Amino acid sequence: MGKIIFIEHDHTEHVVEFQAGSSVMQVAVDNAIPGIDGDCGGECACGTCHVIVSDDWFRKTGTPGGEEEQMLSMTPERASSSRLGCQVVITDEMDGMTVHLPEFQM
């Protein structure tokens, strides 16, 4: 079991535990992290789990697929290290990862 740090747009930090194999979105929803809605339940269909991964962790999250890229293209606060949390499956190597939450979700 590891920890992920979620940082809201107002700099409020939430440190939560995860189990490998869960998605970033599911961990956020299970821990009531403000700003992560996950309206589509993890189907890569809504963009309400947009996170901005810290640059030093981004490579560990994998490469966004075509559907994810399409959803991210509609996100007003997209950054070069943006991901949809539902598409990031957590591994043990992500212990300590920091993700930032945009002010607004789609």
C-alpha positions as CSV (number, residue, x, y, z in Angstrom):
1,M,0.0,0.0,0.0
2,G,1.3,3.4,-0.9
3,K,0.3,7.1,-0.8
4,I,-0.7,9.7,-3.4
5,I,-0.8,13.4,-2.7
6,F,-3.7,15.3,-4.3
7,I,-3.3,19.1,-4.3
8,E,-6.3,21.2,-5.0
9,H,-6.1,24.4,-7.0
10,D,-6.1,26.4,-3.7
11,H,-3.0,24.3,-2.5
12,T,-5.0,22.2,0.0
13,E,-3.2,18.8,0.2
14,H,-4.9,15.4,0.7
15,V,-2.6,12.5,1.3
16,V,-4.4,9.2,0.7
17,E,-3.5,5.5,0.6
18,F,-3.9,3.4,-2.4
19,Q,-3.7,-0.2,-3.4
20,A,-1.9,-1.0,-6.7
21,G,-4.3,-1.8,-9.5
22,S,-6.8,0.9,-8.6
23,S,-7.1,4.0,-10.8
24,V,-6.2,7.5,-9.7
25,M,-9.9,8.4,-10.1
26,Q,-11.1,5.6,-8.0
27,V,-8.7,6.4,-5.2
28,A,-9.8,10.0,-5.3
29,V,-13.6,9.2,-5.3
30,D,-13.2,6.6,-2.5
31,N,-11.5,9.2,-0.4
32,A,-13.9,12.1,-1.3
33,I,-11.2,14.3,-2.8
34,P,-12.9,17.6,-3.8
35,G,-12.7,18.3,-7.5
36,I,-12.7,14.7,-8.8
37,D,-16.2,13.7,-9.8
38,G,-15.7,10.7,-12.0
39,D,-19.2,11.1,-13.5
40,C,-18.8,8.4,-16.1
41,G,-17.5,5.9,-13.6
42,G,-14.1,5.5,-15.3
43,E,-15.2,5.0,-18.9
44,C,-13.0,7.8,-20.3
45,A,-16.2,9.6,-21.4
46,C,-16.5,12.7,-19.4
47,G,-13.3,14.3,-18.3
48,T,-14.4,15.0,-14.7
49,C,-11.3,13.2,-13.3
50,H,-8.7,15.5,-15.0
51,V,-5.5,15.6,-13.0
52,I,-2.2,17.3,-13.7
53,V,0.6,14.9,-12.8
54,S,3.8,16.4,-11.4
55,D,6.4,16.4,-14.2
56,D,8.8,14.0,-12.3
57,W,6.0,11.4,-12.0
58,F,4.3,11.8,-15.4
59,R,6.4,9.1,-17.2
60,K,5.3,6.5,-14.7
61,T,1.6,7.1,-15.6
62,G,2.0,5.7,-19.2
63,T,0.9,7.3,-22.4
64,P,-2.6,8.7,-23.0
65,G,-4.6,6.7,-25.5
66,G,-6.6,8.2,-28.4
67,E,-9.9,8.4,-26.5
68,E,-8.1,10.1,-23.5
69,E,-6.4,12.5,-25.8
70,Q,-9.7,13.4,-27.3
71,M,-11.3,14.1,-23.9
72,L,-8.2,16.1,-22.8
73,S,-8.4,18.2,-25.9
74,M,-11.6,19.7,-24.6
75,T,-10.2,20.4,-21.1
76,P,-9.7,24.2,-20.6
77,E,-6.9,23.8,-18.0
78,R,-5.0,21.1,-19.9
79,A,-1.2,21.0,-19.2
80,S,1.5,19.0,-20.8
81,S,1.3,16.5,-18.0
82,S,-2.5,16.2,-17.9
83,R,-4.1,12.8,-17.6
84,L,-7.6,11.5,-16.9
85,G,-7.4,9.8,-13.5
86,C,-9.6,7.0,-14.7
87,Q,-7.0,6.0,-17.2
88,V,-4.0,5.9,-14.8
89,V,-3.7,2.5,-13.2
90,I,-1.7,2.9,-10.0
91,T,1.4,0.8,-9.5
92,D,3.6,0.4,-6.4
93,E,6.2,2.6,-8.1
94,M,3.8,5.5,-7.8
95,D,4.1,5.7,-4.0
96,G,4.5,9.3,-3.2
97,M,3.2,10.6,-6.5
98,T,1.8,14.1,-6.5
99,V,-1.2,15.2,-8.7
100,H,-2.6,18.6,-9.0
101,L,-6.3,19.3,-9.5
102,P,-7.5,22.0,-11.9
103,E,-9.9,24.6,-10.6
104,F,-12.6,23.4,-12.9
105,Q,-13.5,20.0,-14.3
106,M,-15.5,19.6,-17.6
